[in-house]
């Protein structure tokens, strides 16, 4: 090493690399420290990158949800994934037991793909338990039927115990709503006012000897 280089190291390097140059042991320690610093820096970069990716994914998820809401608001949600059906029988035309039997047979038809359904009532006390029996049905929308067409199809089989076609409500939702609708069938209502009826539903079903939820699974 030329003198000019030695003077440069002694003058400008802190901690002085000149010490490392003269002492190989110190030089090795400095190299090891440098390697550990590089590794730690690499880990920090990787962690920061992972956090950035997760944040980006969450942002995209929220954006997708908002786009779906906008599309639904304008009636442009493409090919909804599920039917949500409510059938209200006329108590004067059919008993609860026969209504249950009719629905169990109805959901076996091909337009009801993977049906999940629950019978409910709206009574909130022992005195009015069993009031307004009805059924909610969720199934996959595997055929190209509009809600009006599905309603007409169901009415052709149920007209003798529902009376009015308006007693059959049919809606469509994206497949992403399946989890929320299934939770509703299991008694997790969004409206707290329905909680008393949900409690009575359990006793009402027990008295009838039927499950809380019917499922294709």
Secondary structure, 3 states (H helix, E strand, C coil): CCHHHHHHHHHHCCCCHHHHHHCHHHHHHHHHHHHHHHHHHHHHHHHHHHHHHHHHHHHHHHHHHHHHHHHHHCCCCCCCCEEEEEECCCCCCCCHHHHHHHHHHHCCCCCCEEEEEEEECCCCCCCCCCCCCEEEEEEECCCCCCHHHHHHHHHHHHHHHHCCHHHEEEEEECHHHHHHHHHHHCCCCCCHHHHHHHHHHHHHHHHHCCCCCEECC
